[in-house]
Amino acid sequence: MTPLTQSEITPLPQQTALSTDVEESSSKAAITYNYQTEIDLTAPEWYEINECTGEHLKITSGIWQFVMHGMYSNHAFLMSIHSNIQNYKLVSLETGIEYTGNSTWNGHYNYPVATPYSFTLSIVNSVILTTSGGGNNSRLVADLHVTVDPNGKVTVSIDDIRAGCQ
């Protein structure tokens, strides 16, 4: 696997403005928000690949949950995101071997509204696929960082990828 280091993309043509109510209220008190959503992964387009065996794994069950908590205060958005997959079950299309999976990621986002385009995002992603007997279990953990500078230049880096078979 070739390690990814960094990439650039073209900045957005314009910044989305915040409503006046939010900006005015931020000087008085912090505004907090919570959001949660779920995605059913049994749709035909969702699948995994076992990095140890190269097998294509069809997802037979799994609900991907996203939970976000954040705050707008002092002209900045701060947000934490947690994602996990519950009841994650897969089957190899090549061998019929059944796997159970575990996938989580956590991200932290800081967006100062006063600086156009400028923000940072850090994510740690972990995917573990296991089956009875071992040896063909797959593990992948990656640290991802996204930075957008005030000029809109985007830098993406994957600082550490840990993968292996168990």
C-alpha angles and dihedrals in degrees: 000000000000110000115239115225113170144334138189130217133185114270121248113272093239140006119246110242122229121235116264091238092061094047094047094046092049091070090055103043142343117268115218128197138186128196134178132181139166134214123201106225096197092090110119095247094061117088141137133223120222102230090204099054104017089235120153109233121206112213109234097178139001141125116213110210127197121193120184129187122180150154137215110211137143091008094303137102116223118187139173120199126195122188130183139160118231126201090009110183128166139176128207112245089207103045106013091235112153121229135189118212142204123196128173137160134179126198137185122202130191119185119176104203093202091065112064113235094351116133144121132222127187123189133180111199124192127182122177123179118189138181133177115278097033127224093098097057113124128214128185127174122173135178113213127188127187122190127181114191124211090267091058096254109150122211120187122186134177100207101183132013118187115186135158151135124261 
